[in-house]
Amino acid sequence: MAARQEPRVDPAALPEEFRVAVAQMRAARLRPEIFCEEMPAPQRIAPFSSALSADVTVDGDDVGTGRLVLLHDPAGNDAWAGTFRCVAYARAEIDPEMANDPLLGEVGWTWLTEALAAHGAVYVAPSGTVTKVSSESYGSMGDEDATAQLEVRASWTPVADDNGRFDLEPHVEAWAELLCTASGLPPVPEGVAPLPSRRGQRGRG
């Protein structure tokens, strides 16, 4: 599928703070089950933006997908309570029985907040939704298995350290962990560093 061409922007014209943040996003270490690459970012929400897309693959099957958009307004945005905003999306196939759990929405949100905390991502003004969708087939399609999906849409504002510097790596890694958790992957054992993800390697022999 052909990607929409974005206007070319001279990197030198970008704010230094934004260029550093984008470099940090690219440097995030993700699990090997994740294929991550850059994608066109929305151009009208904020003066500057960058985006990543990711797929979670287990035994050759895609079990989860998501995207993360970084928005930047050097002048600040009252709705964000800051100059940066992370906008995340995650969708994963789940066991149809899980979709009947009335606490699934709350659990899905907790996966995000716990991932942010685990990676040391400091933030304010979180907001979002958790949606569960289940499908059952009938009639001539009645022999097909029931399916269910969980979708998490969220946004939050990264907070700078005491020296005024931002670090976006933990935020990207937390989003990736949300993807993996929603997709049913077990957590990486404590003390074991994840291998680099397959950035830009899909389709290569």
LUMVOBA-178738 format. One record per residue (C-alpha): residue number from 1; chain; x, y, z. Coordinates in steps of 0.25 Angstrom, whole numbers. Layout:
N
<site k="NUM" c="A" x="X" y="Y" z="Z"/>
...
This chain:
205
<site k="1" c="A" x="0" y="0" z="0"/>
<site k="2" c="A" x="6" y="13" z="-4"/>
<site k="3" c="A" x="8" y="23" z="8"/>
<site k="4" c="A" x="3" y="37" z="7"/>
<site k="5" c="A" x="14" y="47" z="4"/>
<site k="6" c="A" x="17" y="57" z="15"/>
<site k="7" c="A" x="23" y="71" z="12"/>
<site k="8" c="A" x="38" y="70" z="13"/>
<site k="9" c="A" x="43" y="78" z="25"/>
<site k="10" c="A" x="57" y="83" z="27"/>
<site k="11" c="A" x="61" y="77" z="40"/>
<site k="12" c="A" x="69" y="89" z="43"/>
<site k="13" c="A" x="56" y="97" z="43"/>
<site k="14" c="A" x="51" y="88" z="54"/>
<site k="15" c="A" x="52" y="93" z="69"/>
<site k="16" c="A" x="64" y="86" z="75"/>
<site k="17" c="A" x="55" y="81" z="87"/>
<site k="18" c="A" x="46" y="74" z="77"/>
<site k="19" c="A" x="58" y="68" z="69"/>
<site k="20" c="A" x="64" y="63" z="82"/>
<site k="21" c="A" x="50" y="57" z="86"/>
<site k="22" c="A" x="49" y="50" z="72"/>
<site k="23" c="A" x="63" y="44" z="73"/>
<site k="24" c="A" x="59" y="39" z="87"/>
<site k="25" c="A" x="47" y="32" z="81"/>
<site k="26" c="A" x="55" y="25" z="71"/>
<site k="27" c="A" x="65" y="20" z="81"/>
<site k="28" c="A" x="55" y="13" z="90"/>
<site k="29" c="A" x="58" y="-1" z="92"/>
<site k="30" c="A" x="46" y="-10" z="89"/>
<site k="31" c="A" x="43" y="-25" z="90"/>
<site k="32" c="A" x="47" y="-34" z="78"/>
<site k="33" c="A" x="32" y="-38" z="76"/>
<site k="34" c="A" x="30" y="-23" z="72"/>
<site k="35" c="A" x="32" y="-18" z="58"/>
<site k="36" c="A" x="33" y="-3" z="59"/>
<site k="37" c="A" x="34" y="8" z="48"/>
<site k="38" c="A" x="32" y="22" z="46"/>
<site k="39" c="A" x="19" y="26" z="39"/>
<site k="40" c="A" x="13" y="39" z="34"/>
<site k="41" c="A" x="8" y="48" z="46"/>
<site k="42" c="A" x="-4" y="57" z="46"/>
<site k="43" c="A" x="0" y="71" z="42"/>
<site k="44" c="A" x="-12" y="80" z="47"/>
<site k="45" c="A" x="-13" y="76" z="62"/>
<site k="46" c="A" x="0" y="83" z="66"/>
<site k="47" c="A" x="11" y="91" z="60"/>
<site k="48" c="A" x="21" y="79" z="60"/>
<site k="49" c="A" x="18" y="64" z="61"/>
<site k="50" c="A" x="24" y="50" z="59"/>
<site k="51" c="A" x="18" y="37" z="59"/>
<site k="52" c="A" x="22" y="22" z="60"/>
<site k="53" c="A" x="14" y="10" z="57"/>
<site k="54" c="A" x="16" y="-4" z="63"/>
<site k="55" c="A" x="11" y="-19" z="61"/>
<site k="56" c="A" x="13" y="-30" z="71"/>
<site k="57" c="A" x="15" y="-43" z="64"/>
<site k="58" c="A" x="15" y="-57" z="71"/>
<site k="59" c="A" x="19" y="-69" z="63"/>
<site k="60" c="A" x="16" y="-62" z="50"/>
<site k="61" c="A" x="3" y="-57" z="54"/>
<site k="62" c="A" x="0" y="-42" z="56"/>
<site k="63" c="A" x="-7" y="-41" z="70"/>
<site k="64" c="A" x="-7" y="-27" z="73"/>
<site k="65" c="A" x="-5" y="-13" z="66"/>
<site k="66" c="A" x="-3" y="1" z="70"/>
<site k="67" c="A" x="2" y="15" z="68"/>
<site k="68" c="A" x="8" y="26" z="76"/>
<site k="69" c="A" x="8" y="41" z="72"/>
<site k="70" c="A" x="17" y="51" z="78"/>
<site k="71" c="A" x="11" y="65" z="77"/>
<site k="72" c="A" x="19" y="78" z="80"/>
<site k="73" c="A" x="15" y="92" z="82"/>
<site k="74" c="A" x="27" y="101" z="87"/>
<site k="75" c="A" x="17" y="112" z="91"/>
<site k="76" c="A" x="10" y="102" z="100"/>
<site k="77" c="A" x="-4" y="97" z="100"/>
<site k="78" c="A" x="-14" y="99" z="112"/>
<site k="79" c="A" x="-21" y="86" z="109"/>
<site k="80" c="A" x="-9" y="78" z="110"/>
<site k="81" c="A" x="-3" y="86" z="122"/>
<site k="82" c="A" x="11" y="85" z="114"/>
<site k="83" c="A" x="18" y="87" z="101"/>
<site k="84" c="A" x="18" y="72" z="97"/>
<site k="85" c="A" x="6" y="62" z="97"/>
<site k="86" c="A" x="7" y="47" z="94"/>
<site k="87" c="A" x="-5" y="41" z="87"/>
<site k="88" c="A" x="-6" y="26" z="87"/>
<site k="89" c="A" x="-14" y="15" z="81"/>
<site k="90" c="A" x="-13" y="0" z="84"/>
<site k="91" c="A" x="-22" y="-12" z="79"/>
<site k="92" c="A" x="-21" y="-26" z="82"/>
<site k="93" c="A" x="-28" y="-39" z="80"/>
<site k="94" c="A" x="-33" y="-45" z="93"/>
<site k="95" c="A" x="-40" y="-57" z="97"/>
<site k="96" c="A" x="-55" y="-55" z="95"/>
<site k="97" c="A" x="-58" y="-59" z="109"/>
<site k="98" c="A" x="-49" y="-47" z="114"/>
<site k="99" c="A" x="-59" y="-38" z="107"/>
<site k="100" c="A" x="-70" y="-42" z="117"/>
<site k="101" c="A" x="-62" y="-37" z="129"/>
<site k="102" c="A" x="-68" y="-24" z="134"/>
<site k="103" c="A" x="-54" y="-20" z="139"/>
<site k="104" c="A" x="-47" y="-22" z="126"/>
<site k="105" c="A" x="-48" y="-7" z="123"/>
<site k="106" c="A" x="-41" y="-3" z="136"/>
<site k="107" c="A" x="-31" y="-14" z="135"/>
<site k="108" c="A" x="-27" y="-9" z="121"/>
<site k="109" c="A" x="-25" y="5" z="126"/>
<site k="110" c="A" x="-17" y="0" z="138"/>
<site k="111" c="A" x="-8" y="-7" z="127"/>
<site k="112" c="A" x="-4" y="6" z="122"/>
<site k="113" c="A" x="-2" y="14" z="135"/>
<site k="114" c="A" x="6" y="2" z="141"/>
<site k="115" c="A" x="15" y="2" z="128"/>
<site k="116" c="A" x="17" y="17" z="129"/>
<site k="117" c="A" x="21" y="15" z="144"/>
<site k="118" c="A" x="30" y="3" z="142"/>
<site k="119" c="A" x="38" y="10" z="131"/>
<site k="120" c="A" x="39" y="23" z="139"/>
<site k="121" c="A" x="31" y="32" z="130"/>
<site k="122" c="A" x="27" y="44" z="137"/>
<site k="123" c="A" x="14" y="50" z="132"/>
<site k="124" c="A" x="2" y="59" z="135"/>
<site k="125" c="A" x="-12" y="60" z="130"/>
<site k="126" c="A" x="-15" y="46" z="125"/>
<site k="127" c="A" x="-28" y="43" z="118"/>
<site k="128" c="A" x="-34" y="32" z="109"/>
<site k="129" c="A" x="-44" y="21" z="107"/>
<site k="130" c="A" x="-43" y="6" z="107"/>
<site k="131" c="A" x="-53" y="-1" z="97"/>
<site k="132" c="A" x="-56" y="-16" z="96"/>
<site k="133" c="A" x="-62" y="-22" z="83"/>
<site k="134" c="A" x="-67" y="-36" z="82"/>
<site k="135" c="A" x="-73" y="-43" z="70"/>
<site k="136" c="A" x="-81" y="-56" z="68"/>
<site k="137" c="A" x="-85" y="-62" z="55"/>
<site k="138" c="A" x="-99" y="-68" z="51"/>
<site k="139" c="A" x="-106" y="-75" z="40"/>
<site k="140" c="A" x="-97" y="-80" z="29"/>
<site k="141" c="A" x="-85" y="-74" z="37"/>
<site k="142" c="A" x="-89" y="-81" z="50"/>
<site k="143" c="A" x="-77" y="-90" z="49"/>
<site k="144" c="A" x="-67" y="-78" z="51"/>
<site k="145" c="A" x="-61" y="-76" z="64"/>
<site k="146" c="A" x="-65" y="-64" z="73"/>
<site k="147" c="A" x="-55" y="-53" z="73"/>
<site k="148" c="A" x="-52" y="-41" z="82"/>
<site k="149" c="A" x="-43" y="-29" z="82"/>
<site k="150" c="A" x="-38" y="-19" z="92"/>
<site k="151" c="A" x="-35" y="-5" z="88"/>
<site k="152" c="A" x="-28" y="6" z="97"/>
<site k="153" c="A" x="-27" y="20" z="93"/>
<site k="154" c="A" x="-20" y="30" z="102"/>
<site k="155" c="A" x="-12" y="42" z="103"/>
<site k="156" c="A" x="-3" y="49" z="113"/>
<site k="157" c="A" x="7" y="60" z="115"/>
<site k="158" c="A" x="21" y="56" z="117"/>
<site k="159" c="A" x="28" y="64" z="129"/>
<site k="160" c="A" x="42" y="70" z="128"/>
<site k="161" c="A" x="52" y="67" z="139"/>
<site k="162" c="A" x="58" y="77" z="149"/>
<site k="163" c="A" x="67" y="83" z="138"/>
<site k="164" c="A" x="56" y="85" z="128"/>
<site k="165" c="A" x="60" y="73" z="119"/>
<site k="166" c="A" x="50" y="63" z="113"/>
<site k="167" c="A" x="52" y="48" z="112"/>
<site k="168" c="A" x="43" y="41" z="102"/>
<site k="169" c="A" x="49" y="28" z="102"/>
<site k="170" c="A" x="41" y="23" z="114"/>
<site k="171" c="A" x="28" y="27" z="108"/>
<site k="172" c="A" x="31" y="20" z="96"/>
<site k="173" c="A" x="35" y="7" z="103"/>
<site k="174" c="A" x="23" y="8" z="112"/>
<site k="175" c="A" x="14" y="9" z="100"/>
<site k="176" c="A" x="21" y="-3" z="94"/>
<site k="177" c="A" x="19" y="-11" z="107"/>
<site k="178" c="A" x="4" y="-8" z="107"/>
<site k="179" c="A" x="3" y="-14" z="93"/>
<site k="180" c="A" x="10" y="-26" z="98"/>
<site k="181" c="A" x="2" y="-28" z="110"/>
<site k="182" c="A" x="-11" y="-26" z="103"/>
<site k="183" c="A" x="-6" y="-36" z="93"/>
<site k="184" c="A" x="-4" y="-47" z="104"/>
<site k="185" c="A" x="11" y="-47" z="104"/>
<site k="186" c="A" x="17" y="-50" z="117"/>
<site k="187" c="A" x="25" y="-39" z="124"/>
<site k="188" c="A" x="41" y="-39" z="122"/>
<site k="189" c="A" x="47" y="-45" z="134"/>
<site k="190" c="A" x="53" y="-34" z="144"/>
<site k="191" c="A" x="67" y="-32" z="141"/>
<site k="192" c="A" x="66" y="-37" z="126"/>
<site k="193" c="A" x="68" y="-26" z="116"/>
<site k="194" c="A" x="59" y="-28" z="104"/>
<site k="195" c="A" x="66" y="-30" z="90"/>
<site k="196" c="A" x="65" y="-19" z="80"/>
<site k="197" c="A" x="52" y="-19" z="72"/>
<site k="198" c="A" x="51" y="-22" z="57"/>
<site k="199" c="A" x="51" y="-7" z="53"/>
<site k="200" c="A" x="49" y="-6" z="38"/>
<site k="201" c="A" x="53" y="-21" z="36"/>
<site k="202" c="A" x="39" y="-26" z="31"/>
<site k="203" c="A" x="39" y="-33" z="17"/>
<site k="204" c="A" x="54" y="-35" z="17"/>
<site k="205" c="A" x="61" y="-48" z="14"/>
